[in-house]
Amino acid sequence: MDSEEEAATALQVLRRLETGPRGLTEAEAAARLADVGENTPPRPGTTPWPLRCARALRDPFTAVLLTLGLVSALVASWGTAVVILALVAVSAGLRAAGERRADRSLAALRDLVAGTATVLRRAGPDAEPRAREVAVADLVPGDVVRLGPGDLVPADVRLLRARGLTVHQAVLTGESAPVAKAAVDVPRPADTGPFDEPYLCFQGSGVAAGSATAVVVATGQRTRFAAAQAAVDGRREASAFDRSVHGISWVLIRFMLLTPPLVLMANAALRGRGLETLPFAVAVAVGLTPEMLPVVVTTCLARGAALLARAHRVVVRRLPALHDLGAADVLCLDKTGTLTQDRPVVERALGPDGEDDPEVLRWAAVAAWWTLQLAELPAPDALDEALLTAAGPVGEEYDGIDAVPFDPERRTASALVTDGPGTGLLITKGAAEDVLERCALDPAERARLLGLAAGQAATGLRVLAVATAELRPPRLGMGGGTAGARGRPGAAADRYDLTFRGLVTFRDALAPGAAEALRALTGLGITIRVLTGDHPATAARACRDLGLNVGAYQDAGLDPGAGAGGASASVGDSAGAGSASASVRAGAGAGAASANARVGAGVGVGPGPSGGRGAGRVVVAGDLDDLGATVVARCTPEDKARIVAGLRAAGHTVGFLGDGINDIPALRAADVGIAPRTAVDLARETADVVLAEKDLGAIGHAVTAGRHSSANIATYLRVTLSSNLGNVIAMLSAGLLLPFLPMLPAQVLAQNLCFDAAQLAFAHDRPGATALRRPTVLRPRAFLRFITGFGVLNAIADLATFGVLAIALRGPDALDDEAVFHSAWFTENLLTQALVMFLLRGGGRRGPIGRAAAALAAVGVLLPPSPLGAVLGMTGLPPACLLLLAVVLGLYALALRAVRARHDRRRP
């Protein structure tokens, strides 16, 4: 819809669409469906297998392996080339299979939310219209649809008739409170957007209360819902996993690019060898590469994703996102539907003196009961339902005479009841200033009560005022009602001599398990940031009720305890239609700024979970310190994305939970986007992780699974890179010191294969509890320091082995038994790698790591004297050699434990 169409009257819209209040004929609807297409937003197509595998090759480690495999083939090192290319193929296949499995799970979840709409259709031009259910996809412009409580608005529509209609627009605007709608022809102010138009409803919103008849004006890709999807840029920034892997990859690439030239130049200069050492140089470069990394990473993440899907119904659509969840230290989320439910509950009932008074709740519940009975509403609105739930059985002790449901203009609802002949009681409830306006009060008392209401609203509560009046005779109707309406319309409902009874306050119902889930996430070292479109006081109240350290929101110019002349409390849009908002408007002469204005500043209460400036604060989006605040209110979609991007730029790994079209920019800006199954289609397609339910507890399980996988990957990298670096340093040194190659290329390949096979155990390990308590982040510089320190220690052990072998074989000039040297170093290498696996792993029980290390050590001892060892050019070692190797390995194990203990003490 363009702006001119949005501003047109209902009659102009019907004429433009060539339809009427009786709807389209079946033939017209079919012709329009063929012309404009189905009413479905665009969905991404299925990614074919070859493209999935090609995307897997973009992983830096996989690309390095692929390059080394091709180089090995170029130098005719066919065994190395075949093994490396096979590892690349296995890694790409595993990743593609995991992502395809996630897409199938997502499609199954998507099928659960298909829907229908009630539409008026005619069999022919002269036939009477009949209401029937049709698939939402079959709606066309010009269709006349009916909306009721709980319905999703199936397309962009223009209201023709409406009765007490309020809609949830949170998926479009982020505003949690329902918005009142009415079938009026009123031009909007120039500074308002289409979502503020009372006569327009948009695809993606839902009916909270009331009923309506509307004409469809836009479907499919022409809706504002689809336009917002199309506006989303297709590229995303690199996630935490991508940044970490790229950093470590470039460190390895530099080492590997330097290694072959150094080997060739050193051998040419000192030993006079030429290109015959090229296969050995390539083998050294391969020895530095963690060949199993793509397989181990993919296996770790795929196992974690499969477990989450099976046990907790969490679908990981992008496998690296599981690592990002494990690394996340900030989780941004909305309040509505996540921390709170989309319904209010009664907090307190206050008399005029501000003290608790249960009679006020009883009067409000009686009015709610008879409004529901007499006004023929299809279901109680949210506030009335909260009143009836809190008050219990009430209302049947009276006889109902008439009722006027909530009207957005009047901003009150009224019920006329009687408990005997000749006496009637009018009960009115609604926005505080509107109800107090109808009460017989002197100005000072009215101002005091407005201040009382303002004080309650300033604490984040929704406020409902209640007043009564006795009527004689009770048969006088109120007009505007349905049953028994007699006399002048609005005669009773608009009385201005009411007696003020008190206030009923409401708060958002907390989501079940939200408080426990927040405590669990905070215990995992994750800082919670609430980004909401709600009023800051409402958001702060809900967060405090859940145990978050957020302080109080103080609006500039608003004194919650104001007396005469203070600000007035408003129940916003509805008193009886379930859309009461905790807005606080400036009273006459008060000079108070609107609490809905973007002028607030937070009241600090000390650092929150993450400490630092701004933590434990409630601010409005756009304030200078909104990146550090626990709660940021009045957030637009752009604000959410900006805050998420700012947190990432500050060095945090950020997760974002969202479900609406307004959350998509932030989902894309986060390291890992999370959406529930009930989210809009594009939010689910954009998200990296999809929850079967909007459950924070499931996010906690996903974080733990991510840390489990990330800890195994990090341990694998530490063990493999330190061991490989030590071997490369030793190989380079041996190539310069020895008159022959320290190990034949086939022996290097066999050693790598044995070590690689043992390293698969890391994918099945269970890390210690310490690794799960804090975010797991792969930091390239920290890894470089770690592998350099332990790699040099490993190289010292290898060089000590060279010395031992020189002594055993009676001096360096007598090293004529190359097979013994190769065999001894092969055995020593596998035994030191087994020790590294066992001792550097950390944590408690070794489990599969211990068994793999034992198997690797057994291969190192038993392979050289075996027939296969003879084929590889190795031989059995003399006992003296084995004894000296045992001494070197014992000293190496003690040094390894000491250095590891020192490293653990220095680690924060």
C-alpha angles and dihedrals in degrees: 000000000000124000095262092054091048091054095048121110121251091256092051090050092051091049093048091051092044093232139106142211089280092063133227129312119248090251093051091048092050092049092049092047090055089048103045101024132228123329095246130119117239115275127197115255126243113278111233120235096250091054092048090053092046090053090052089058089062089075106111096228091049090049091051091051092048090052092049090049091053092047090050089053090050091056090046094249090142098168092055092044094051094048094047095046090048090054090050091051093048092049094049092047094050093049094046091048092050093050092046090051090051091050091052090051090049092050090052090052091047092055089061093068102052112129149185136223134217108243135176110234132169128213091220143351093277098036124107116255117255126201113231140158117257131173113271088235090063096059117114135187109280096035114131111222134187122224129200139168112306095017121131113229099248098202141351104298141182114221117240097174130004136178119194090330120176125167137196110236096172094120089057105033107013092237109139098197115084115252122230115238130191137179096246133138100224121141111235124235115265094247096057128088130228092264088065093057108112094210098051128079123185137215111266096036122106134220111250098180142343130035138263147178115221142170120236111241102171135019139180116356092357094068122100087241091060092041090057089052092050091052092063113105114238098224125082130197119252113277126230090266092051092049093048095046092047091051095050091042093056091050089054093043091056091050093047094047090053098043103068095046091048092050092048095046095045094049092045093049100041105026103025092237120147135187091333086085092056094094089050091049091052090046089054091051090049089049090059092052119088093229094182095052097099090047094045093045094047093045093049093049095041092051091049092047092049091050092050092049093048101041105028105018093241115146116207105203096181113039097211087057088074089063090047089055089053090050095045115119097169127049117191118196144158123253103224115080092359107059093012137029123243092257137073129234128203113263104178143341112221131192123219089274091058094249125123112278119176091193090072090058090048093053091048092049092049089054091048092050096051093041088057092047100043104032092056094231112173092228138353115272119241097267094045090048090052090050094050092046093051096043098044121206106003140141101045091095086072133059114234119229106173142338138199113204123218115300119196090219097047091036091206139090124211138193128191114209137165135206096192145358116302097014130092132178123207114204117192126184130176147096111359098237092046094048093044089050088062094048126096098243136138115245095255093052092045090052091049092052091047087054091050090052092045091052091054092046091049090061090060098264126132111236129215120184121210128201135166140197133190115235128200119221097025094204089082106112127215102228117227088060127101112229120057097346105173134162129022113351111259092007096135101023091057098049116140100201099076125146112236111234103178147267134297115204127202135196131192113274107247118239112254111261094006095120093049092046092051091051090049093049091047088050088056090059096258120140115217120223118187113207110183141161089221129108109280095237092052091049093046091051094052092047093050090050087055093051099256115146100238109133121215130302116236116192114216107258096010119116109193090203096047118153124191112001093017127139119287124239119232131197086210115215105356145027097176104016101072098250103101112152128198095239119147117207127197113261124225110290092357097109089212117154119235113266087222092063119101094243105101130119125199127250107230120225099180131279121330126215093304097039119212134102116329097014113135092027136122115213140162118251109269096038114130094248100041091120090066100039122106092219124033112185133193090034119175119203088260091052092053093050091046093051093047091049091047092052090051091049088053089060101264126133103228133202121191127199115201140146108184137081086249090060096057097091090053092045088056094043094053126087087238125016118207126195134171123237090254092059121114114277098256092047089055091046091048095047122092093208126036123199121209086218133018092256124148088199089064089054089055090054090048091050091051091048090049092051090047091055094040093050090053091048092048092049091049091051094048094048097041100043096045091048093045093047091051091051093049092050090049092047092051091048093046091049089058098041102042129069089223138039109286090224133006117246091245090052091050089052093048091048091050092048092052092048092045092052091051091049092063085079089074089070089061099040125119108222121217122268091254091065091056097051097075137029115284111226127177102220113186096210093049090048091049091053092047097048092043093054097044092035091058089048089052091049090052089055090051092049090048087054089054089054092048091050090049090054093044092051092046104257137330093279090059095056093119097127099083093170092059091048093048091047094047094049091045090054093044092049095053092044093051090047089051089052091048091051092049101042103034094048092079124187126084127294113028095208111161092006092059092048092047092048091050091050091049092051091049091052090050092055100037104038101068096059093042126096089254089054090055090053089054091049098257133126140192118284124238116247093249090057092050091049093052091047089052090054092049092047092048092053090045091053092052092048091047093053092047094050091045091051091050091049092051091050092052095046112100 
